Amino acid sequence: MAKRPKFTREQSLDAKPIGIEITRREPLRDGGQRLVITVPSRGWTKRILRMPDNTIRKFDLDPFGVDLFDLCDGQKSVRHIIKRFARDHDLDPIEAEQAVATFLRTLIRKGLVHMMMPKR
């Protein structure tokens, strides 16, 4: 297994998250949204898991999650997103950093967001 590159805190804060293309958004009662994506089936998922072509996946986000996901446009840095989230929700910057970092890690793990890292 290949080692994942190590990035400094500063490099991570300068990274620019970009959300994947969403097929559609469905409103939820709590003000959040259900993000619906189409996942093409390729390689081992198609052969071994026998996943059908264009599998639909759904992810429910609360209103805070929707705000954060919408900021992941590939233009704004993580640092900018943290500052904006802290300002918009009247949070301490450290609290906002922890919340945003945790949420971005979750979105990355689920494949909803990719990070564009700054050049070293």
DOBA-496082 format. One record per residue: residue number from 1; residue in three letters; x, y, z of N, C-alpha, C in turn. Coordinates in pm, 1 decimal, padded with zeros to 6 digits. Layout:
NUM;Ala;X;Y;Z;X;Y;Z;X;Y;Z
...
***
This chain:
1;Met;00084.5;-00117.7;00000.0;00000.0;00000.0;00000.0;00089.2;00124.3;00000.0
2;Ala;00059.4;00218.6;-00087.6;00138.8;00340.2;-00099.0;00114.7;00430.6;00021.5
3;Lys;00221.0;00495.8;00064.7;00208.3;00589.3;00175.7;00142.0;00716.6;00127.3
4;Arg;00054.6;00770.2;00211.1;-00009.5;00896.6;00178.8;00089.2;01008.4;00208.2
5;Pro;00094.3;01109.4;00121.5;00187.5;01218.9;00146.4;00150.1;01295.2;00273.8
6;Lys;00251.8;01344.4;00340.7;00229.8;01423.4;00462.2;00226.9;01570.7;00423.7
7;Phe;00130.8;01641.8;00478.4;00119.7;01784.7;00453.5;00125.4;01858.1;00586.2
8;Thr;00181.9;01976.4;00583.3;00185.7;02057.9;00704.2;00046.7;02115.9;00728.0
9;Arg;00026.6;02167.7;00845.9;-00100.4;02231.9;00878.9;-00125.8;02347.4;00783.3
10;Glu;-00021.3;02425.7;00755.4;-00035.9;02540.7;00665.1;-00075.8;02496.8;00524.3
11;Gln;-00013.4;02389.5;00474.7;-00049.0;02339.1;00341.8;-00194.0;02290.6;00339.8
12;Ser;-00235.5;02225.7;00447.8;-00373.4;02177.6;00455.1;-00472.6;02293.5;00457.6
13;Leu;-00438.4;02399.4;00529.2;-00527.7;02515.8;00535.0;-00532.7;02589.9;00401.5
14;Asp;-00426.4;02579.7;00322.2;-00423.2;02644.5;00191.4;-00487.4;02559.7;00081.7
15;Ala;-00518.4;02433.3;00111.2;-00581.4;02344.6;00012.5;-00719.2;02397.8;-00023.0
16;Lys;-00763.9;02362.4;-00143.0;-00894.5;02408.2;-00191.0;-00983.5;02287.0;-00218.3
17;Pro;-01085.1;02266.9;-00132.8;-01175.1;02153.6;-00154.4;-01271.4;02180.3;-00270.2
18;Ile;-01299.2;02074.5;-00344.6;-01394.1;02086.6;-00454.6;-01493.3;01971.2;-00447.0
19;Gly;-01621.3;02005.9;-00445.9;-01726.6;01905.3;-00438.0;-01749.4;01839.7;-00573.4
20;Ile;-01790.6;01713.7;-00570.1;-01819.0;01643.4;-00694.9;-01952.4;01692.8;-00751.4
21;Glu;-01979.5;01653.4;-00873.7;-02105.0;01694.1;-00938.4;-02222.9;01621.8;-00873.0
22;Ile;-02322.3;01698.2;-00837.0;-02442.3;01645.0;-00773.0;-02550.3;01629.9;-00879.9
23;Thr;-02611.4;01511.2;-00885.4;-02716.7;01486.2;-00984.0;-02840.8;01568.9;-00951.1
24;Arg;-02880.8;01565.2;-00823.6;-02992.9;01650.3;-00780.8;-02988.1;01668.9;-00629.6
25;Arg;-03060.0;01770.3;-00584.3;-03071.6;01801.5;-00441.3;-03218.0;01794.5;-00404.1
26;Glu;-03243.7;01730.9;-00289.9;-03380.6;01720.3;-00241.1;-03387.5;01785.3;-00103.4
27;Pro;-03483.1;01875.8;-00081.4;-03493.1;01941.4;00050.0;-03537.4;01842.8;00158.0
28;Leu;-03484.6;01863.8;00278.6;-03524.3;01784.9;00395.3;-03602.1;01874.7;00491.4
29;Arg;-03680.0;01815.4;00578.7;-03763.6;01892.2;00672.4;-03684.3;01982.4;00765.6
30;Asp;-03562.3;01939.3;00802.1;-03481.8;02017.3;00897.6;-03408.7;02133.2;00832.6
31;Gly;-03432.5;02156.7;00703.2;-03363.0;02264.6;00632.4;-03238.9;02216.8;00560.9
32;Gly;-03204.0;02091.4;00581.5;-03088.6;02033.9;00512.7;-03126.5;01988.9;00372.4
33;Gln;-03039.3;01910.2;00313.8;-03064.7;01859.8;00179.5;-03015.0;01716.5;00166.5
34;Arg;-03079.5;01642.4;00077.9;-03031.0;01510.3;00038.3;-02960.1;01530.0;-00095.1
35;Leu;-02830.9;01498.5;-00097.4;-02753.2;01507.4;-00220.3;-02759.8;01371.9;-00289.3
36;Val;-02797.7;01371.8;-00414.8;-02808.3;01248.8;-00492.5;-02700.4;01253.0;-00599.0
37;Ile;-02617.4;01147.9;-00601.8;-02510.9;01140.3;-00702.6;-02524.0;01009.7;-00780.1
38;Thr;-02473.9;01013.0;-00901.9;-02470.0;00893.9;-00985.3;-02325.8;00846.9;-00990.8
39;Val;-02304.1;00722.1;-00952.3;-02168.9;00665.9;-00948.4;-02154.5;00565.2;-01061.2
40;Pro;-02066.5;00592.9;-01158.2;-02047.2;00494.4;-01264.6;-01977.4;00370.4;-01209.1
41;Ser;-02020.4;00255.2;-01252.6;-01961.4;00129.3;-01207.3;-01848.8;00090.8;-01302.1
42;Arg;-01728.1;00071.3;-01245.6;-01611.2;00033.6;-01325.7;-01529.3;-00069.5;-01251.8
43;Gly;-01438.9;-00130.1;-01324.7;-01337.2;-00218.0;-01266.3;-01393.5;-00323.9;-01174.4
44;Trp;-01328.8;-00337.4;-01057.1;-01363.1;-00445.4;-00965.5;-01503.3;-00430.9;-00907.5
45;Thr;-01554.1;-00307.4;-00893.7;-01690.0;-00292.5;-00840.2;-01792.4;-00349.8;-00936.3
46;Lys;-01762.7;-00339.2;-01063.9;-01854.8;-00392.4;-01163.6;-01841.8;-00544.3;-01174.3
47;Arg;-01718.0;-00593.7;-01176.2;-01694.9;-00737.6;-01194.7;-01723.8;-00818.7;-01069.3
48;Ile;-01670.0;-00777.8;-00957.1;-01681.2;-00857.8;-00834.8;-01811.5;-00828.8;-00759.6
49;Leu;-01842.1;-00701.4;-00740.2;-01963.9;-00666.0;-00666.5;-02087.8;-00666.9;-00754.7
50;Arg;-02065.5;-00674.7;-00884.8;-02174.4;-00675.3;-00982.9;-02266.8;-00555.7;-00966.8
51;Met;-02204.7;-00440.5;-00941.9;-02282.0;-00318.1;-00931.0;-02335.2;-00279.7;-01068.7
52;Pro;-02460.7;-00241.2;-01075.6;-02514.8;-00197.3;-01204.4;-02451.6;-00065.0;-01247.1
53;Asp;-02458.1;-00038.7;-01376.3;-02408.6;00089.9;-01426.0;-02487.3;00203.4;-01361.9
54;Asn;-02417.7;00312.8;-01336.7;-02479.9;00434.6;-01283.2;-02562.2;00410.0;-01157.3
55;Thr;-02496.1;00360.8;-01054.8;-02558.3;00340.0;-00924.2;-02588.5;00475.3;-00860.8
56;Ile;-02702.6;00486.4;-00797.4;-02743.9;00609.6;-00729.4;-02703.5;00599.9;-00582.1
57;Arg;-02640.3;00705.5;-00531.0;-02608.3;00713.2;-00388.0;-02667.3;00842.0;-00333.4
58;Lys;-02711.7;00837.1;-00208.1;-02775.1;00953.3;-00145.0;-02705.5;00985.1;-00013.4
59;Phe;-02688.0;01113.3;00011.3;-02624.2;01160.4;00133.8;-02708.8;01273.2;00191.9
60;Asp;-02746.8;01261.2;00318.0;-02824.6;01365.2;00385.1;-02730.8;01458.6;00460.7
61;Leu;-02747.8;01587.9;00437.3;-02669.7;01689.4;00507.3;-02764.1;01780.9;00583.6
62;Asp;-02723.4;01817.6;00705.8;-02800.9;01915.9;00779.8;-02769.9;02054.6;00722.3
63;Pro;-02838.5;02158.6;00768.6;-02815.1;02291.9;00711.5;-02668.6;02337.6;00719.6
64;Phe;-02599.2;02303.4;00829.3;-02457.3;02340.5;00840.5;-02375.1;02267.6;00734.5
65;Gly;-02405.6;02140.4;00714.8;-02335.6;02061.2;00614.8;-02357.0;02114.2;00473.9
66;Val;-02478.9;02157.7;00445.6;-02508.8;02216.1;00313.9;-02426.5;02342.8;00294.8
67;Asp;-02422.5;02428.5;00397.9;-02342.7;02552.1;00389.4;-02197.1;02519.8;00357.5
68;Leu;-02141.0;02423.9;00429.8;-02000.6;02388.6;00408.9;-01978.0;02325.2;00272.2
69;Phe;-02065.2;02233.0;00233.1;-02048.2;02167.7;00102.8;-02052.7;02271.2;-00009.5
70;Asp;-02143.2;02367.5;00000.8;-02156.1;02470.0;-00104.1;-02032.1;02559.1;-00113.9
71;Leu;-01955.2;02568.6;-00006.8;-01830.9;02647.6;-00010.0;-01715.5;02571.7;-00076.0
72;Cys;-01733.2;02443.4;-00097.8;-01627.8;02359.3;-00158.3;-01635.2;02369.8;-00310.4
73;Asp;-01590.1;02483.1;-00362.0;-01602.5;02511.1;-00505.1;-01469.5;02506.9;-00579.9
74;Gly;-01361.9;02471.6;-00510.1;-01230.7;02467.6;-00573.4;-01163.6;02604.0;-00581.7
75;Gln;-01232.4;02708.2;-00538.7;-01178.2;02844.1;-00540.5;-01138.1;02891.4;-00400.3
76;Lys;-01214.5;02848.4;-00301.1;-01191.3;02893.1;-00163.4;-01102.0;02793.3;-00090.5
77;Ser;-01007.8;02846.4;-00013.8;-00918.9;02759.9;00064.6;-00990.7;02712.6;00191.3
78;Val;-00937.2;02609.9;00251.9;-00991.1;02561.1;00378.5;-00986.8;02674.3;00481.4
79;Arg;-00879.4;02750.4;00480.7;-00866.2;02864.4;00573.2;-00983.3;02962.0;00556.2
80;His;-01016.2;02995.0;00430.9;-01127.4;03086.3;00401.6;-01260.1;03026.5;00449.6
81;Ile;-01279.7;02897.4;00424.3;-01403.7;02830.9;00463.9;-01419.2;02833.6;00615.7
82;Ile;-01310.7;02810.7;00687.9;-01314.8;02814.2;00835.0;-01353.9;02952.9;00884.0
83;Lys;-01289.9;03056.2;00828.9;-01321.5;03194.1;00870.7;-01467.2;03228.2;00842.2
84;Arg;-01514.2;03189.9;00725.3;-01651.8;03220.9;00687.2;-01751.0;03144.7;00775.5
85;Phe;-01721.6;03016.8;00801.5;-01809.1;02935.8;00886.3;-01813.4;02993.8;01028.1
86;Ala;-01699.1;03034.4;01081.4;-01693.4;03093.9;01215.7;-01776.3;03222.7;01220.4
87;Arg;-01761.1;03306.3;01118.6;-01835.1;03432.6;01113.2;-01985.4;03409.2;01100.1
88;Asp;-02024.6;03323.0;01006.2;-02166.8;03301.0;00979.1;-02240.6;03233.8;01093.7
89;His;-02169.4;03155.4;01174.3;-02234.7;03080.3;01282.0;-02188.6;03123.7;01420.8
90;Asp;-02122.7;03238.7;01426.4;-02080.6;03299.2;01552.9;-02004.0;03198.9;01639.9
91;Leu;-01899.4;03139.6;01579.8;-01817.2;03040.8;01649.1;-01677.5;03094.8;01674.2
92;Asp;-01614.4;03042.8;01776.4;-01473.7;03068.8;01802.3;-01394.4;03008.8;01685.6
93;Pro;-01287.1;03074.8;01638.1;-01210.3;03021.3;01524.8;-01157.0;02879.3;01546.2
94;Ile;-01117.8;02846.3;01667.9;-01065.9;02711.5;01694.5;-01178.4;02608.6;01683.4
95;Glu;-01295.5;02642.0;01738.7;-01412.4;02554.0;01726.2;-01448.6;02533.3;01579.8
96;Ala;-01449.7;02642.6;01505.5;-01484.4;02635.4;01363.1;-01383.0;02549.2;01287.6
97;Glu;-01255.3;02564.8;01317.2;-01151.7;02485.5;01249.4;-01171.6;02336.5;01275.2
98;Gln;-01198.5;02301.8;01400.3;-01219.1;02159.9;01433.2;-01342.2;02103.8;01362.9
99;Ala;-01451.4;02180.5;01362.6;-01575.5;02134.2;01300.0;-01558.3;02119.1;01149.0
100;Val;-01496.9;02218.9;01085.9;-01478.4;02215.2;00940.4;-01383.6;02102.1;00901.2
101;Ala;-01273.3;02087.3;00973.3;-01176.6;01981.3;00941.2;-01241.2;01843.3;00953.2
102;Thr;-01316.6;01820.6;01058.2;-01384.0;01692.4;01077.9;-01484.7;01666.6;00966.0
103;Phe;-01562.3;01767.6;00932.3;-01663.3;01752.0;00828.7;-01599.0;01727.5;00691.8
104;Leu;-01491.8;01800.9;00660.7;-01423.9;01780.1;00532.2;-01365.4;01639.5;00522.7
105;Arg;-01307.6;01590.0;00632.1;-01255.4;01452.2;00631.0;-01367.3;01352.4;00600.0
106;Thr;-01484.6;01374.9;00657.6;-01598.4;01286.7;00632.4;-01640.3;01293.6;00485.3
107;Leu;-01648.6;01414.8;00430.7;-01687.1;01430.1;00290.3;-01584.6;01365.7;00197.0
108;Ile;-01458.2;01376.9;00231.4;-01351.7;01315.9;00150.2;-01365.0;01163.6;00155.0
109;Arg;-01382.8;01109.3;00274.9;-01396.7;00964.3;00290.7;-01516.1;00909.8;00211.9
110;Lys;-01624.0;00986.3;00206.1;-01743.8;00942.9;00133.8;-01734.3;00971.8;-00015.9
111;Gly;-01627.8;01039.3;-00057.3;-01607.4;01066.5;-00199.1;-01684.9;01184.1;-00253.4
112;Leu;-01736.2;01270.1;-00164.5;-01812.5;01387.1;-00209.4;-01724.9;01508.3;-00237.3
113;Val;-01604.8;01508.4;-00180.8;-01513.3;01621.9;-00195.8;-01373.1;01570.1;-00223.9
114;His;-01302.0;01641.1;-00309.4;-01160.6;01615.2;-00336.6;-01083.8;01740.9;-00299.0
115;Met;-00957.4;01723.4;-00261.0;-00875.9;01838.1;-00221.9;-00773.3;01869.2;-00328.1
116;Met;-00766.0;01996.3;-00363.5;-00659.3;02043.4;-00451.9;-00553.1;02103.3;-00360.4
117;Met;-00438.6;02035.4;-00352.6;-00333.2;02077.7;-00261.5;-00244.9;02180.7;-00327.0
118;Pro;-00192.7;02274.8;-00247.0;-00100.7;02374.9;-00302.4;00029.7;02308.5;-00344.8
119;Lys;00097.8;02370.5;-00438.3;00227.6;02317.8;-00479.5;00325.0;02331.2;-00365.3
120;Arg;00410.2;02231.6;-00353.7;00509.0;02232.1;-00243.6;00629.2;02315.9;-00278.5
***
